[in-house]
Amino acid sequence: MRVKISYTVDIEEVEKKVSEIMVKASDNLEFACQEVIRVQLDLSTKTGSIDDKLQLIDQLRHKLSSADQVLEDCYLILDGLKQAKIQIKERQNEIQDG
């Protein structure tokens, strides 16, 4: 089960924090890429058991799903940052106009 957590950082630190979060997605994608190649090679050379391949493919699917969830979180965080910056700019414009 996934749960949302939140904590506060300075607006200037958001992109750095997102970058740190993305490391998990990158690691999962790198692992999946390497293992897909391995499974494909094993299939083409008829190496290993079908059960092992099924288990690995299922593991790969979970890694890809995890990477997708991390990327979705990063997307939502960055979208929130974009909206916050728009609001800040609008407030600054109102102050200058008022």
Secondary structure, 3 states (H helix, E strand, C coil): CCCCCCCCCCHHHHHHHHHHHHHHHHHHHHHHHHHHHHHHHHHHCCCCCHHHHHHHHHHHHHHHHHHHHHHHHHHHHHHHHHHHHHHHHHHHHHHHHC
